[in-house]
Every structure is written in structure tokens, then in C-alpha cells.
Amino acid sequence: MKILHELSWLWETLGIALVAAAVCVACAALIGKAAKKKLSKKLLAVIGAAAFVGAILAVILIARTPMPL
């Protein structure tokens, strides 16, 4: 049980990244719909993967920044 508690930050990070990727894919789909262009599923998958990796990197960089007391 202790290991699950120690890895809780990992699940939070993955959840944040997944939500960020979903928001980016939804925004890309809405932008494509507004431009009246059909976006392929492959392009949406690439956008989602890039957003996921970017969100993971952003969380790691933010976590490394010391917070002032």
C-alpha cells in the first residue's frame, strides 16, 4: 500500500496530461470544423500525442521550480 501512496504523483501527472491532451484534440477538432476542413484521425492522434508529451514536460518543469515560502 505504501508504494501506491508514493506513486500517487505519477497518477496525478498522467491525469493532468490526459486532460490537457483531450482539450487540445477537442480544440483542434473545433478549429477544423470552423474552417470547414475534415481533420484525419491520424492528425488528431498526432496532436493528442504531442499535447500529452508537452503536458508531461510542463508538469515536470513546474515541479522542479522551488516554491517561495
Number of C-alpha atoms within 10 A of each C-alpha: 5 6 7 10 9 9 10 10 11 12 11 11 16 15 14 16 23 19 14 19 22 17 14 19 20 14 12 17 18 13 13 13 12 9 9 9 10 9 14 9 10 9 12 16 13 12 16 22 18 14 21 22 14 15 20 19 14 14 14 12 10 11 10 9 8 7 7 4 3
